[in-house]
Amino acid sequence: MSTMGNLYLLVPLAPLVGAIIAGLFGKLLGRTWTHRTTILLVATSFVASLVIFQDVMAGHTFNGTVYQWMISGDTRFEVGFLIDRLTVMMMLVVTFVSLMVHIYTIGYMSEDAGYQRFFSYISLFTFSMLMLVMANNFLQLFFGWEAVGLVSYLLIGFWYTRPTAIYANMKAFLVNRVGDFGFLLGIGLVLMVFGTLDYAAVFASSHLYANDIAPIPGVSWNVISAICILLFIGAMGKSAQFPLHVWLPDSMEGPTPISALIHAATMVTAGIFMVARMSPLFEMSDTALSFVMVIGAITALFMGFLGIIQNDIKRVVAYSTLSQLGYMTVALGASAYSVAIFHLMTHAFFKALLFLAAGSVIIAMHHIQDIRQMGGLRKYMPITWFTFLIGSLALIGTPFLSGFYSKDSIIEAVALSHLPGSGFAYFAVMAGVFVTAFYSFRLYFLVFHGEEHFGKAHSAAHGSKKTHQDDHADTHDAHDDHHGLAPDQKPHETSWVVWMPLVLLAIPSMVIGYLAVEPMLFGDYFKGAIYINHELHPSMEELKHEFHSAWAMTIHGLSSLPFWLAVAGVALAWVFYLKVPRYPEAIKQKFNFIYSVLDNKYYFDRFNDWFFASGARKASRCLWKFGDIKLIDGLMVNGTSRLVGMFSNVLRRIQTGYIYHYAFSMIIGVFLLLTLRTWFE
């Protein structure tokens, strides 16, 4: 293999080697050499990705087989890489964010007994995501897809002695099984229709099947629409789209570093990347695109509402992830695939920043996560405060910061779309701007400004172990022996291994949007990697005609409706939580029914527990009682033995030992045979 080919292999294999070393030999190496080894190997992967990026920008792409796994008939199952501009951008995002998380973990997990195991898991997570984004065929895509699901299960339940963590990782695993079932059916349908799992071959011949009916009994769906919808069901699980979103907030049971990795660069972005990669198929189905757009719009708006009433610092950021994933999905439905990927990139930086900054606050507060027990942290944690503010401003789409360029482009693309559902989607993303600004700065003001509540935090923690409060602020990032700050203690800035990644993530959160918006959205960066049928879906072409420069876009954004909606959301949060803090409680009492619906997360968890979990238990109990005990044990096993016993008892009586009894039996037998023969002649 060529030098570049060796670099392609180095990118995913370096984190895999780190995972193996940390997992198998971590105890021998000790903590220091474990994190040195894994960080060095992830950094190697990042540097290799930079070199590959430069090579790809010079015009060199790659699509080839690395390893042939199996041949079945005429079908080849292979491991291969597709290295183009879409792939290399994802490689850079994954490796850079993962590197920041690895460094941050040194400080965050320093007292944890599972230190080496955690480094092994996050390196394995990085390898899995890289294999997914570098795939050139559906088989390898599915391998990476399932691998990130498996490692997320291990990481969400990292503290496996806690029942809440076990419940959360099982919930994530089962919900994703629902999505993955649809995903696997979609891949199976691809193989049935196209006879291959290779991306290039499928895309090249897709137009031949544009009007075919899917070979699914009982339905008359267009085959391309069926494939796209089934594949997107998989994305609904991985990228936590309604109604398969329920696992993501509970993933906060894992340590904060993995929350940042899952929400920013790995698992939840897999579905967005997959749909963008499948753009040649989705462009052939307006039905699938409308379905994608409406699902994304529901998620963007209604998951944002849930962030308003959360009191756990990590859960507020988690619901913002759900909402922002909805924005990306809406962009995909509007055929603005490049905009969705652009928002994925900008979101990865500021969302990782927000999660890691929240973790810094949690460390300073001795693992108290209830934002009502914080306040006034600005003067104690200046670096965390400033970086958290940058992340929050980027999240709400403030002009000059990265989130503005991607979020504003999504709103404009949806406004130009004419697909069914685009009107609702436009309303949802516009309303979501206000909602996002409100809950983001509610969090910011309650944590970093206003009255200090440190002593109250300590008293509350000693008064109760905080098993399960009605506000769901029950997620702990450490063991039960952490009770917050004592009354005479004050929080302080965390160590450099914690705040340095915050600073490094804050830089792209500020500048990457301005620098990249023109080449990525309105240049030819994604040419050859993303396909759009501009005749059927002209949104991006129209958006391109309206774009003049990043500076002009910024200036125009200062007078646009989304900007003023964001300002209104920030102002309302300032009034409610700093100037007149009695208002939120008064509104809660007045609209208690709405609050109850939001507090119970639209009752999705209760419905799932009642219908699916309880239903499965009742069905299994029924199968056990009637299927196992009565049918299998009672009839088939014990019944068979009883039947044999009955025949044996009769035959035993015939075996008398007298010759004339046997002769009589033979005569009767001959008589019966002759009678039967006569009847059938």
N, C-alpha and C positions, 0 to 999 in steps of 0.2 A: 504494500500500500504506500502511496505517496506521502510526502511530509504533511500536506494538509489533511490527508486521510487519517494519519496518526493523530493529528490535532483534534479531528472530529471525534475519534475514539476517546481521546484524553478527557474531553469535556464531561461526559457522563461517568467514565470509569474512575476518575480521580475521587469524586465524592463516594463512590461505591467502595473503593479501597479504604477510604477513611472510615466508613461505616463498619466494615469488616474488622479493621484494626481496633477501633474503639469498642466494638461489641464483643470480640473474642479475647482481646489482649488488654483491655482497658484497666483491669485490676493490676496486671503486671506493670503496665506503663505508669500508673498513677494519674492523678488528675491533671497535673501540669502538662505532661507529655501527651496525654489524650487530647486536650484541647489544642495544643500546638500542632499536632499531627492533622487533625480534622480541619482546622482553620487553614493550615498550609495547603492542603489538598483542594479545599473549596476555592481558595485564592488562586491556585493553579488553574482550576476550571474557569474562573472569571478572566484571568489573563489570556488563556487560550481562546475564550469567547471573543475577547477584544481583537486578537489577531485574526480570527475567522471573520469578524465584522469588517475589518479593513479589507480583507481579501474579497468578501462578497461585494462590498461597495466598489471595488475595482472591477466588478463585472463577472466574477467567478462564482458559479453556483454548482451544486452537486446533488445528484439524485441517483443513488445506487445501492446495491446490496452489500451488506457487511457479512451476513451469515445466512446460509440456507438451512432452515430448521427441518422442513419436511416437504415431501412431494406426495400429493394424493391425486392420482389421475393426471389431469392436465393442470391442476392447481398447485402453485408453489407457495409455501408459507415461509416468509423470509423476515430477517431483521435487517432493516436498511435505514439510511439517513436521507432526508431531504433538507438540504441546507440552502435556504434562500433568505431574502430580507426579512420576511415574517419570522422565520425560525430564529435567525440570529438576534433579532430584537428581543424575542422571548428568552433566549439563552442569556443575554446580558442582564435582563431584569431578574431572572431566577437566580443566577449566580451572585449578582451584586447584593440583592436583598438577603439571600441566604448567608453570604459572608458577613453582613452586618449583624444578622441574628446570631451567628456563631460567636462573634466577638462579644456581643451583648450577654450571651448565655454565661460567659465566665463569671460575670458579676451577679447575674440574677440567680443562678443555680448553685452558687458557691457553697451553700450549706446543705445541699440536698444529697441524700445517700445514693441516689441514682444518677449522679453526675455523668459518669462515663456512658451509661446506657442512653442518656438523653442525647449526648453528642452523636452516638451511633445512629439513633433514630432520625435526627434532623439531617444528617448526611445522607442517610438512605432515602429520606423524603426528597432531597435535592436531586439525587440520581433518578428517582422515579419520574419526577416532573420533567427532567431533561430528556429522558427516553421518550416521553409522551410528545414533547414539542418537536423533537428531532425526527419523529417517525415519518416514513414515506409510504406506509401501508396501514390498513385497518387492523391487522393482527398486532403489530407493535403498538399502535395507538391504544388498543384494548389492554395490552400488557401494562403500559404506563398508567392507564386509566384505573385499572384495578390495584396497581401497586401503590398509587397515592392514596387510594381508599383504605388499603390495608395499613399503611404507616400512619395515616390519620387516626385510625382506630387505636393503634398502639400509643399515640401521643396524647389523644384526648383522654384516654384512660391511663395516663402515665402514673398517676398516683392511685394505683389499683386497689389500695386498701380502703379507699373512700367509696361508699355506695353511690354517691352522686356522680362520681367520675365513671364508674362502671355503667351506670344507667345512661350517661351521656354518650359514651363511646359505642354502646350497643344501639342506641337510638340512631346515631350517625351511620352505623354500619347497615342497619335494617332499612332506613329510609333510602340510602344510596343503592341498596339492592333493588328497590322498586325502580329507580331510574335506570340502573344498569341492565335490568331485564329488558326494558324498551331499547336501550342502546345495543344490546346483543342481538335483539331481533332485527334492528336496523342493519347491523353488520351482516347478519345472516341473509337478509333480503338483498343486500349488495352482492354478496357472493352468488346467490341464486340467479339474480338477473344478469350481472356482468361477467360472472365466471372468473373473477379475479378480485383480489383485495388491494391491489396496487393503486395508489391515488391517481397517478398519471394516466393509467389505462382506463380507470373508471371515468375520470373527467373527460378524457378524449372521446369516449363513446357514449357519453350520457345523452347527447342530442338524439341518438337513435331510438331511445326509449321514452322520449318526451310525452308521447300520447298513449303509452301502454298502460294497461290496467294491472295493478298489483296482484300477484298470485296468492291472494289471501282469501280463503273460503268465506263466503257470506257478505263480502263488501266489494264495492266497485270503485276503489280509490285509484287515482293516478299513481303509478309506481314511484315516480320521483317524489311526489308529495308524501307518500307513505314512508319512504326511506328517510326523508328530511325530518318528518315529525317524530319518527321513532328515535332517530339520532338525537333530536333535541330533547326528548324525554330523558335521555341520559344526561344531557347538559342541565336539565332542570334539577336533577339530583346533585350533581357535582357542584354546580354554581348556585345552588340553593334558591331556585326560583319557585314561586307559588305554584302548587301547594306542597312542594317537596322542600320547603325552606326550613322546616321545623327543627332540623338537627343543628343548624349553624349557631344560634344563640347558646345552646347547651355545650357547644365545643369550648366555651370559656372555662370549663372545668379543667382543661389542660393548662400547663404553665404558660405564662404570657409570651415567651419567645415563640412558642409554636402557634399561638393565636396570631401573632404577626405574620408568620410564615404561611399559614393556611389562608389567611384573609388577604394577603397582599400579593404573593407571587406564585403560589403553588396551587393547591387543590381547587379552590373556587374559581380560579381563572381558567381552568382546563376546559370547561364548557364553552366559555366565550371564545377561546382560541380555536376549539374544534369547529364551531359554526363558521368562523372566519375562514378556516382552512377549507371547509366544505362549500365555500361561496359558489363555485361553479354548479353545484347541485341545487342549493337554495335559490339561486337566481332563476331557476326554471319552475319554481312553485310559488305563486302569490299566496296560495292557501297557507303554506308553511310559514312564509314571511309574516303574514297577518297574525297567525297563531303565536309566533315568537314575539311580535311587537306587543300584543295584548297581554301576554303573560308577563313580559318585562315591565309594562306600565303598571299593572296591578302590584307587582313586587316593589317597584320604585316608590310608589305613593304610600301604600298601606303598611309596608314594613317601616317606612319612615315615621309614621304615626306612633308606632310602638316605641321608638327611641325617645319620645317625649316624656314618657312616664317611668322610664327605667332609672334606678338609683345605684346600680352597680356600674362602676366606671368602665369596665371592660364590655359590659353588655350594651351600653350606649354606643360604643364604637362598633360593636358587632352588628347592631341594627343599621348603623350607617353603611356597613359593608353590604348588607342585604339590599338596601336602597340603591347604592351605587352599582351593584351588579345588575339591578333592574334597569338602570340607565344604559349600561352597556348592551343589555339584551334588546332594549328598545332600538338602539342604534343598529344592531344586527337586523332587526325586522324592517328597518327603513332602508336596507341595502347599504348603509353607511358602515361597512365592515372596518374600513381603515379608521374611522372615528371611534368605533368600539375598541379596537386594539390600542389606539392612542390613549383613550381614557383608561384602559387597563394598565398601560405603562405609567401614566401620571399618578393614577390611583395607587399603584403598587408602592410608590415612594412615600406619598403622604399618609397612606393608611398604615404602612409599616412604622412610620414615624409616630403616628398617634398611638398605636398599640405599645410600642416600646417606651414612649413617654409615659403612658398610663402605667406601665410596669415600673418605671422609675418612681412614680408617685406611690405606688403600692409598697415598694421597698421602703421609701421614706416614712410611710405611715405604718410600718411594721405589719404589713399585709392586711390592713383594713381597706375594703374596696367600696364601701358605701359613701357616695359623694356628699351626703348630708352630714357626714362626720369629718369633713375636710374643711376647706375654706382658708383663704389668706396664705396659700402656699407660695405666692409669687415672690415674696421677700426672702423665703428660705431656700427656694430652688430656682434660681434665676435662669439657668441653662435649660432645665426641663420646661419652665414656664414659657420661655421664648420659642423653643422648638415646638411645643404643643400649640402655641398661638399660630405659628406658621402653618402647621398641619391643619388646624381648624380653618384658617383663612383659605387654604388651598382646597379643602373639602367643600366649602360653600361656594366656590367659584369666584373668588375675588380677582378682579383684573390685575394683571402683572404676575400673578402666581399660576402655577402649572394647571391646577384644576379648572381654572377659568376657560382656557383654550379648548380643552377637551369637552367639558360639560356644555359650554355655549354652542359648540359645533354639533353636539347631539341634539340640542333643542332646535337649532336651525334646520338640521336634516329632517327631523320629524315634522316640522312645520311645512316642509316642502314635499313630504310624502303624500301620495294619493291612495294608498292601500286601505282597504277596509280596516277600521280600528285606529287609524292614524289620528283622528280627531280626539278620541279618548286618550291616546298616548300623549298627545301634545298637552292636553290639560293636566295629565298626571305628572309629566316632567316639569311643567311650569309650577304647579302647586308644590311639587317636591322641593323646589328651590327654597321656598319659604320655610317649609317644614325642616329641611336639613339645616338651614341657618339657625332656626330656633332651638332645636335640640342640641346642636353642636355648641352653641354659645351658652346655653343653659348649663351644659357640662363644664365649659371653660370657666364661667363665672362662679359656679358653686365650688369648684376645686381651687382656683387660684385667687379669687377675690372674696370680698365680704368678710363676715365674722369667722374667727377661728373656732373649731369645734374639737380640738385634739383631746382635751380632757374628757369630753363627753364620749368620744370614741372609745377610750379606755374603759370608762365606767360601763358603757353599754355592752362591751365585749365581756367584761367580767360578770355582768348581771345575767348574761345569756350567752350560750355557745353559738347563737345565731344559726339554729338548725335549718329553719325554712320560714323566712318572713313573708308577709303578704306582698311585699314589693319585689320579691325575687332577688334581692341583693344578698344572695346566699352563696355566691361563688367565692371560694377561698383559694389563694394561690400558694398555700403552704399548709403545714400541719396545724393541728388545733391548738398548739401551744403558743401561737402568736395572738396577742390580744391588743394590738395597737399601741400607741404612745402612752406612756404614763403621764399624769397631770403635770409633772415638772419637766417633761421632755419636750424638745422642739424638733421638728423634722429638719433635715439638712440635705444638701445636694449629694447625689449618689457618686460612686467612684467613676474614674475616667473610662473604664471599660463599658460602663452603662451609658454615660452621656456622649462619648465620642461617636458611636453609631447614630445617635440622634442628630448631631451636627452634620455628619456626612449624608444622612438622609434628607435633612432640611435643605441642603444645597440644591439637589435636583427638584425638590418640591417647589422651590422658588423659580428656577430658571429653565428647566427642561421643556416646559410647555411652550414658552416663548421661542426657544431655539429650534424646536422640532416641529411646530405646527405647520409651517409652510412646506417643508419637504415631505413630511409624512402624510398630510391630508391633501395638499393642493399641488404637490410635485409628483414625481413618478417613483417615489420610494417603493411602493408596494406593487409596482408594475410586474406582472408575471406571477405574483404570489397571491393576489386577490383579484377575483374576476367580478365585474359588474356589467350587467346588460343595461347600458345607458338609455337605450330606446324604450325599454319597459319601466326602468326605475331611474329617472333622471335627477334624483335629489342631489347626488354628489356633484354632477355636472353643473347644476344650477347654483349650488353652494360655492363651487369653484369660481363661477363668474362673478359672484358677489364679493369674493375675497381679493384684497389688494396687497396687504402686508400684515405682519403680526402686530406692528405698531398701530396701524389703522383699526385693526380688529379690537385692540385694547382700548383705544380712545372711544370707539363706538360702543364698546361694552359698558363704559361708564355712564351712558345715558339709556341703556337698554332696560327693558322690563325685568329680566332675570336679576340684574344687579340691584334694582330697587326692591325687588321681592326679598333678596338676601339681606339688604340693609334693614328692611322692615322686620325680618325674623330676628336679627341681632338686636335691634332696638327693643323689640317686645321682650326678648330674654333678659335684657338689661333692666327693663322696668320691673318685670315679674320677680327676678331673683336677686336684684341688688337694691332697687329703689323702694319697691312696695312688695316685700316678700309675702305679705298676707294674701295677695291675689290668687296665687296658685291653689292654696288650700280652699279658698272660698269658691273658686271655679270647680274644684274637685267635688265639693259638697253639693253644689248646684247641679252639676252634670254627672252625678255618681254612676248612672247607668252606663254612660259612654266610658267613664274611667274604668268601670268593672270589665267592660268588653276588651279594652286595651290591656288592662292588667292581666287578663286571662288569655291574652294573645289570640283574640278572636275565637277562643275555645277550640282551636285546632288540636292542642295537646290532649284536652279532655275527650274530644271526639275520637282521636286516634287511640287513646287508651281504652275508651269504652267499646268502640266498634272493632278495631283491628286487634289490639292486644287482648282485651277481654273476650272478643269473639273468637280469637285463635285459641285461647285457653279453654273456652267452652266447647269449641269444635274438637280440640284434642281430647278433652275429657269424654266427649260423646264417642269419639273414635276408639278411645281406650276401653270404655265400658261395653259398647256394642260391637265394635270392630275387633278389638284385641281379645277381650274376655269371652264374649259370647260367640262371635263368628269364627275367629281363628282358633282360640283355645277350646271354646265350648263345642263348636260344630266340626271344624276341620281337623283339629288334633285329637281332642278327647272323643269327639263323635266318631271319627274314623276308628279309633281303638275300640270303642264300644261296639261298632258294627262288626269289626273283625272278631271281637269276643263272642257276639251273638252267633255268627256263622261257625265259629270254632266250637261253640257249645252244641250246635245242631250236628255238625260233622262228628263230634266226639261220640254222640249217642249212636250214630250209624255204625261206627267202628266197633262191632260186637265180637268179632272173631269167628262167627259161624259162616261156613261156606254158603249155605242156602240163603242167608241174608244178602251176601254179595251177589249171588246168582239172580235173586229176585230184583236187586237194584239194577243189574245189567239189562234184564228183560224190560224193566220199566223205561230205562234210558233208550233202548232200541225202539220201543214202542213210540216214545215221544219224538225221536228223530224221524221215524217213518211218517208220523202224523204231520209234522212240520213240513216235510218234503211234499206230501200230498197237497197241503194247503197252498204252497207256493208254485205248484206246477200249472 
